[in-house]
Structure formats: C-alpha cells, structure tokens
C-alpha cells in the first residue's frame, strides 16, 4: 500500500472527517511503531471539523497497531457516542473521555491530543525534578512544559478543570505526575512530533540518571536559545512538520491492513 493511493470515502462521510480519521489512525499505528503503547489503555483523540465539537477516539479494545479509520469512535463533549453501531458494541475508555474532553473543550487551538504510559514517561513523572534540561530533545520543552498532580484513575469529571488549568492557555505538553505524558498539537502531524520528542527526552533522562555520573547542564542562555530555535519561524516550521509527517507515514506503509480502511 502506497500512502499516495487514493482511498474511497465511505458513503455518508464528508471528506474532511475522513481525512482526520485516516490521519488519526496513522498516528495510532506510529505510536505503536515507536513502542509507546500500553496494551489497550492509552488514547489519542482528534477534533472533527464542524460546529458540533465532536472528536474521535479509539474504540476500546482495538490494538494501536491494528487501528483503522473506521474503528475510531466519534463522541461529543458529554461522552455520547455519535456513530454507535446497531448492536451498541462501540466502547470508549472512560478515563480517556475525561482527559480528552477536558482539553478539547478548553483548547480549541489543539486539534489532536495524545496520552501515553511509556516506561520512560512514567518514570520521569515520578521524579520530583521532572524533565531535566539535559538533552537537545528536552530543551524543546524548556519553559513550556506543564505538570498535573496525580488524583487517581481519571474517572472523576471534576478533575477536568484542574487538568485544563495546569496545562494552561498556550503549553502543548504536560507531564501527569505518577502517571504518564500528555501532548497536544494544532494538527495531528504536530502532535506526533510533540510526543516523539517528549518520549525520547524521557528515555534519555532515565538512561543518563541510571549511570550514576554527575550530569552536565547547558548554561541557561543556551537552554533559552535552543528552546527558541525549536519554536522556529514560519513557513519553515510548518514545512518541517509536514515533511516529518510524510516521512513517518512511510514507516507504516504496507504494514498490516490499510489504516485508511
């Protein structure tokens, strides 16, 4: 399967929603490709274009590596399944709804939200100092990384305002203390790069600390300069995100069933 091969849009589905479905299914498979899954227990969502404020999330029980566009479940901000099947078998993760509905309701700038439970992400989330500015990857998040304290499994809807407040109005990445990682993106492609860099930064930190040697920290001025470089200038930044996304899609091209089905 070539990523440029045209796929027929299902009857009754508009082109804009189908494109989001295909891109989101691809992101699920990329997260699996980079070993950032936790069996069936994490979730990625994307906003559906339109005034209804619907968003797509995984059907509970479908493995990330087998996700297809048609597997994604469309829900509203109250958790109602919009595209339930005739037998009522479509399910979504309740904790996933709590986390993703909170962000989508409050941050209309973020089209996509990714939440992971990787070993490295969970390990850093348990460290009092949080993410250390010791690698180039970590410096991408210098000055723009939020933290949210652990409150138990995210089943209580009254946690949502605190999640939103801790993320803030502009940050796109947050460490959920004692829990894992969360990122958002203005596009699905940007969200992929956000979680890729944050995960790699956490992996590097755990590896560096495990050696027991004294860590080297770049000077503050260099930390600030590097963070500014990552923010980049348009149109270069958008072009880089698009290039990285198209490159990533080739990594899952021809693997298993077509994610665009």
Protein Blocks (a to p, Z undefined) as FASTA:
>chain_A
ZZkbccdddehiafklmmmmmmmmmmmmmmmmnopaghjlbccddddedjkopacdddeh
iafklccfklpccddfkopafkbcfkopaccdfklmmmmmmmmmmmmmbmbdcddddfkl
mmmmmpmnlpadfbfklmmmgoiaccdddebjafbfklmmmmmmmnommbcbdcdehibc
cdddfbfklmmmmmmmmmmmmmmmmmmmmnopacddddfklmmmmmmmmnopafklmmmm
mmmmmmmmmmmgopajafkZZ
